Amino acid sequence: METLDMIKSRKAIRHYTGQISDEQLQTLILAANAGPVGMGTYTDYRLTAIQDPKILSQMNGIYDASTVLVISVQDPGKMEYVSAGAIAQNIELAAENEGIGSNFNMASIASIPSGVIPDGFDPVFAVTLGLTDQHFAPRTIPNDRIKTNIVK
Ligand SMILES: Cc1cc2nc3c(=O)[nH]c(=O)nc-3n(C[C@H](O)[C@H](O)[C@H](O)COP(=O)(O)O)c2cc1C
């Protein structure tokens, strides 16, 4: 799909019909790694792909996702939160490209059981993932949904 059509087609999917494949997971991890992070300090970040049903059952607000890809950071500040968002956006677009359902998720962060995220890292943002029967088609997005000032 053409890039702008992909961007217009991206949408939150909150119901999933099954588990993504290991190959698809690797594609999403690659997309995350292609994201920009402030100062280029990639070693400050960690990805944790949670697929263990026992752990997922303890997490709030993940709907029926069978994979949650969590972005964690050492000493998170504003720059790290922004970078985590950029990483998550890459994951969402790559998921859409694969026909996978996904959604940004902050609701689950506080409920990730201890021991799941590597020591020294704080989870800041997540993406819920799973197969979907929904289709992606360009949406009509109003140009003024976010009010804009053009200064020139
Ligand atoms: C920072 C951030 C946090 C979000 N957290 C959640 C969440 O915890 N649960 C949820 O269902 N959606 C969450 N969303 C998804 C938004 O609700 C959704 O993107 C927004 O309503 C626009 O819908 P769309 O993605 O279909 O365009 C989050 C989005 C962002 C950017």
PDBQT file of the ligand as one rigid body, heavy atoms in Angstrom, charges set to zero:
ROOT
HETATM    1  C1  LIG A 201       0.073   7.228  24.278  1.00  0.00    +0.000 C 
HETATM    2  C2  LIG A 201      -1.111   6.361  23.933  1.00  0.00    +0.000 A 
HETATM    3  C3  LIG A 201      -1.658   5.510  24.867  1.00  0.00    +0.000 A 
HETATM    4  C4  LIG A 201      -2.744   4.699  24.535  1.00  0.00    +0.000 A 
HETATM    5  N1  LIG A 201      -3.195   3.800  25.456  1.00  0.00    +0.000 NA
HETATM    6  C5  LIG A 201      -4.249   3.014  25.144  1.00  0.00    +0.000 A 
HETATM    7  C6  LIG A 201      -4.703   2.035  26.071  1.00  0.00    +0.000 A 
HETATM    8  O1  LIG A 201      -4.158   1.854  27.137  1.00  0.00    +0.000 OA
HETATM    9  N2  LIG A 201      -5.779   1.287  25.717  1.00  0.00    +0.000 N 
HETATM   10  C7  LIG A 201      -6.417   1.447  24.503  1.00  0.00    +0.000 A 
HETATM   11  O2  LIG A 201      -7.376   0.735  24.249  1.00  0.00    +0.000 OA
HETATM   12  N3  LIG A 201      -5.970   2.339  23.603  1.00  0.00    +0.000 NA
HETATM   13  C8  LIG A 201      -4.900   3.123  23.882  1.00  0.00    +0.000 A 
HETATM   14  N4  LIG A 201      -4.430   4.023  22.962  1.00  0.00    +0.000 N 
HETATM   15  C9  LIG A 201      -5.073   4.098  21.628  1.00  0.00    +0.000 C 
HETATM   16  C10 LIG A 201      -5.906   5.376  21.436  1.00  0.00    +0.000 C 
HETATM   17  O3  LIG A 201      -7.059   5.342  22.248  1.00  0.00    +0.000 OA
HETATM   18  C11 LIG A 201      -6.262   5.479  19.942  1.00  0.00    +0.000 C 
HETATM   19  O4  LIG A 201      -5.081   5.493  19.180  1.00  0.00    +0.000 OA
HETATM   20  C12 LIG A 201      -7.062   6.738  19.652  1.00  0.00    +0.000 C 
HETATM   21  O5  LIG A 201      -8.323   6.655  20.278  1.00  0.00    +0.000 OA
HETATM   22  C13 LIG A 201      -7.274   6.980  18.160  1.00  0.00    +0.000 C 
HETATM   23  O6  LIG A 201      -7.842   5.850  17.540  1.00  0.00    +0.000 OA
HETATM   24  P1  LIG A 201      -7.128   5.169  16.290  1.00  0.00    +0.000 P 
HETATM   25  O7  LIG A 201      -5.777   4.650  16.764  1.00  0.00    +0.000 OA
HETATM   26  O8  LIG A 201      -8.058   4.082  15.838  1.00  0.00    +0.000 OA
HETATM   27  O9  LIG A 201      -6.948   6.238  15.233  1.00  0.00    +0.000 OA
HETATM   28  C14 LIG A 201      -3.335   4.803  23.249  1.00  0.00    +0.000 A 
HETATM   29  C15 LIG A 201      -2.752   5.655  22.299  1.00  0.00    +0.000 A 
HETATM   30  C16 LIG A 201      -1.657   6.402  22.619  1.00  0.00    +0.000 A 
HETATM   31  C17 LIG A 201      -1.035   7.280  21.551  1.00  0.00    +0.000 C 
ENDROOT
TORSDOF 0
